[in-house]
Amino acid sequence: MKLVILDRDGVINYDSSQFIKSPAEWRPIPGSLEAIARLNQAGYRVVVATNQSGLARGLFDMDTLNAIHDKMHRAVHAAGGRIDAIFYCPHSAEMGCRCRKPQTGMFERIAGCFNIDLPGTPSVGDSLRDLQAAAAVKALPLLVMTGKGTKTQADGGLPEGTLIFPDLAAATDFIIGS
């Protein structure tokens, strides 16, 4: 099975320093939904791994997070694609959990649920913690320059082997072509 792991905010949809707290605030980055559809058409299963500390902070509740994800699923479907699963960490950084990226708990759950080895699996993110989690399980870290990507690249310290792309559409071209 071919699998791609995507971060949500800053990769699929526009990010916000104030968090995405409602379905109305969730807006896709141009080309991202079509990129997911192209991945599906090329035989990839697409999963999302996203830190959602807004839950622990009380900025939104589970019903709201589910409504945001429902909107994302519907938008991807309308573009001809699908997201096979969404994994999320509801904890704040201060809680010290194993699932919050850069920890590897979410990635380990993905591997277990899909019965797949993660080495070499493309993992697309816009923040250092996305790339660090991917590298820790030997997945292939792909940085996109959308969201926090430009700042992440400028700050340096990227895991060895990180590849850089303008956006998810360009990363998808690479994934499908490799």
Backbone torsions as a table, in degrees:
resi	resn	phi	psi	omega
1	MET	NA	138.8	175.9
2	LYS	-99.0	134.2	-175.6
3	LEU	-135.5	144.9	172.6
4	VAL	-128.2	135.2	177.0
5	ILE	-106.8	128.2	-179.9
6	LEU	-120.0	138.0	164.5
7	ASP	-73.1	161.1	-178.1
8	ARG	-93.8	-73.8	-173.5
9	ASP	-69.5	123.9	-179.5
10	GLY	94.5	-11.0	178.1
11	VAL	-115.9	-54.7	179.0
12	ILE	-90.9	-42.8	-177.7
13	ASN	-127.6	161.8	176.2
14	TYR	-59.5	142.4	178.3
15	ASP	-93.6	168.4	176.0
16	SER	-146.5	135.8	176.1
17	SER	-66.7	-15.9	178.4
18	GLN	-96.2	8.9	-178.0
19	PHE	74.2	154.7	172.1
20	ILE	-89.6	107.4	-170.0
21	LYS	-109.5	-2.0	-178.9
22	SER	-156.5	159.6	175.6
23	PRO	-57.3	-34.0	-179.4
24	ALA	-64.0	-28.1	-179.6
25	GLU	-83.1	-13.4	-179.9
26	TRP	-82.2	114.2	179.5
27	ARG	-131.3	126.3	-177.7
28	PRO	-69.7	145.1	172.4
29	ILE	-73.6	133.5	-178.9
30	PRO	-51.1	131.2	178.1
31	GLY	88.6	-14.0	-175.8
32	SER	-70.4	-39.9	-178.3
33	LEU	-67.5	-41.6	178.0
34	GLU	-66.2	-33.8	177.3
35	ALA	-63.6	-42.1	177.4
36	ILE	-62.1	-42.7	178.1
37	ALA	-61.2	-41.1	178.9
38	ARG	-65.2	-38.3	176.2
39	LEU	-60.5	-46.0	178.3
40	ASN	-59.5	-45.3	-178.1
41	GLN	-64.2	-25.8	177.9
42	ALA	-87.6	6.1	175.6
43	GLY	92.9	11.7	179.3
44	TYR	-91.3	141.5	166.8
45	ARG	-90.6	137.4	-176.3
46	VAL	-113.8	125.4	175.2
47	VAL	-123.8	150.9	178.8
48	VAL	-108.6	134.8	174.2
49	ALA	-124.7	111.3	-170.1
50	THR	-136.1	132.6	171.1
51	ASN	-77.2	129.5	179.1
52	GLN	-130.8	65.0	-177.4
53	SER	-68.0	-11.4	175.5
54	GLY	-58.6	-26.3	175.5
55	LEU	-64.3	-51.7	-179.4
56	ALA	-65.1	-30.3	-179.3
57	ARG	-80.2	-7.9	-179.7
58	GLY	77.7	17.9	-179.2
59	LEU	-78.7	-23.9	175.2
60	PHE	-157.9	164.6	-178.9
61	ASP	-111.5	178.8	-177.1
62	MET	-61.7	-38.5	178.8
63	ASP	-59.9	-40.8	179.3
64	THR	-68.1	-43.8	177.7
65	LEU	-60.3	-41.9	177.5
66	ASN	-62.9	-37.9	178.7
67	ALA	-67.6	-38.3	176.3
68	ILE	-62.4	-46.0	-178.7
69	HIS	-68.8	-33.3	175.2
70	ASP	-62.7	-42.5	178.0
71	LYS	-62.0	-42.0	179.2
72	MET	-63.8	-46.6	178.0
73	HIS	-57.2	-46.1	-179.0
74	ARG	-63.9	-40.4	-180.0
75	ALA	-66.1	-42.4	178.1
76	VAL	-64.3	-42.9	179.3
77	HIS	-61.4	-41.5	179.5
78	ALA	-62.9	-25.8	178.0
79	ALA	-89.2	3.3	177.0
80	GLY	92.3	14.5	-177.8
81	GLY	-123.9	-174.1	176.8
82	ARG	-152.6	151.0	170.4
83	ILE	-107.5	122.0	-174.4
84	ASP	-75.1	-28.9	179.1
85	ALA	-165.1	153.5	174.5
86	ILE	-123.2	123.9	174.9
87	PHE	-110.2	135.9	-178.9
88	TYR	-141.4	151.5	173.0
89	CYS	-105.5	120.9	-178.5
90	PRO	-89.2	3.1	-171.0
91	HIS	-93.3	156.9	172.2
92	SER	-85.6	164.3	-178.8
93	ALA	-59.8	-32.0	-176.5
94	GLU	-71.8	-14.5	-175.5
95	MET	-79.4	-15.3	174.4
96	GLY	64.4	34.5	-179.5
97	CYS	-78.0	170.7	177.5
98	ARG	-93.3	-10.0	-175.5
99	CYS	-92.3	-20.1	-177.2
100	ARG	-75.4	122.6	175.6
101	LYS	-59.2	135.1	21.5
102	PRO	-87.4	3.3	173.9
103	GLN	-65.4	165.0	-170.6
104	THR	-104.6	4.8	-175.1
105	GLY	-55.7	-44.1	179.2
106	MET	-63.5	-41.5	-179.2
107	PHE	-65.9	-38.4	177.5
108	GLU	-65.5	-39.0	175.7
109	ARG	-63.5	-41.6	177.8
110	ILE	-59.9	-47.7	-179.7
111	ALA	-58.5	-43.0	-179.7
112	GLY	-68.5	-44.6	-178.4
113	CYS	-65.7	-35.5	-177.6
114	PHE	-100.5	1.9	179.3
115	ASN	49.5	55.3	-176.0
116	ILE	-133.8	146.4	171.0
117	ASP	-85.5	135.5	-173.9
118	LEU	-86.1	-19.9	179.9
119	PRO	-53.2	126.8	179.5
120	GLY	85.8	-8.5	179.5
121	THR	-69.1	125.9	179.3
122	PRO	-63.8	133.5	178.4
123	SER	-133.6	115.8	-171.9
124	VAL	-104.3	126.7	178.3
125	GLY	-146.9	171.1	178.8
126	ASP	-118.1	-2.4	-178.9
127	SER	-124.4	159.2	-179.1
128	LEU	-58.8	-40.4	-177.9
129	ARG	-64.0	-32.3	175.3
130	ASP	-61.7	-46.5	-176.6
131	LEU	-69.5	-38.4	179.6
132	GLN	-65.0	-42.0	178.5
133	ALA	-62.9	-42.7	178.9
134	ALA	-62.1	-48.3	-177.9
135	ALA	-63.0	-35.7	-177.9
136	ALA	-64.1	-27.4	177.6
137	VAL	-103.5	12.2	178.6
138	LYS	65.4	22.0	170.2
139	ALA	-73.5	168.9	-179.5
140	LEU	-92.0	108.9	-178.1
141	PRO	-77.5	125.2	177.5
142	LEU	-119.5	120.1	178.8
143	LEU	-95.9	129.7	172.1
144	VAL	-105.2	147.3	-175.1
145	MET	-85.3	3.2	173.4
146	THR	-80.1	172.9	179.6
147	GLY	57.7	-126.4	-179.9
148	LYS	-89.2	5.9	-171.7
149	GLY	-56.7	-42.9	-179.3
150	THR	-62.9	-44.4	178.1
151	LYS	-66.2	-40.7	179.6
152	THR	-59.3	-45.3	178.7
153	GLN	-64.4	-44.6	-177.6
154	ALA	-63.4	-35.3	-179.2
155	ASP	-70.6	-22.8	177.1
156	GLY	76.8	-172.6	179.1
157	GLY	77.7	21.4	-179.7
158	LEU	-65.7	144.3	176.4
159	PRO	-58.7	147.1	178.2
160	GLU	-56.2	137.7	177.8
161	GLY	86.4	2.4	178.2
162	THR	-66.2	130.6	175.5
163	LEU	-103.0	147.8	-173.3
164	ILE	-120.6	135.1	-178.2
165	PHE	-136.8	153.8	179.6
166	PRO	-62.7	-37.0	-175.9
167	ASP	-163.5	-179.6	-178.1
168	LEU	-63.0	-35.1	179.1
169	ALA	-60.8	-44.1	179.3
170	ALA	-68.9	-39.3	176.9
171	ALA	-62.8	-38.1	178.4
172	THR	-63.7	-41.8	176.3
173	ASP	-55.1	-44.8	179.3
174	PHE	-64.6	-47.7	-176.7
175	ILE	-60.3	-47.6	-178.1
176	ILE	-66.9	-36.6	-177.2
177	GLY	-79.7	-13.3	-175.6
178	SER	-93.8	NA	NA
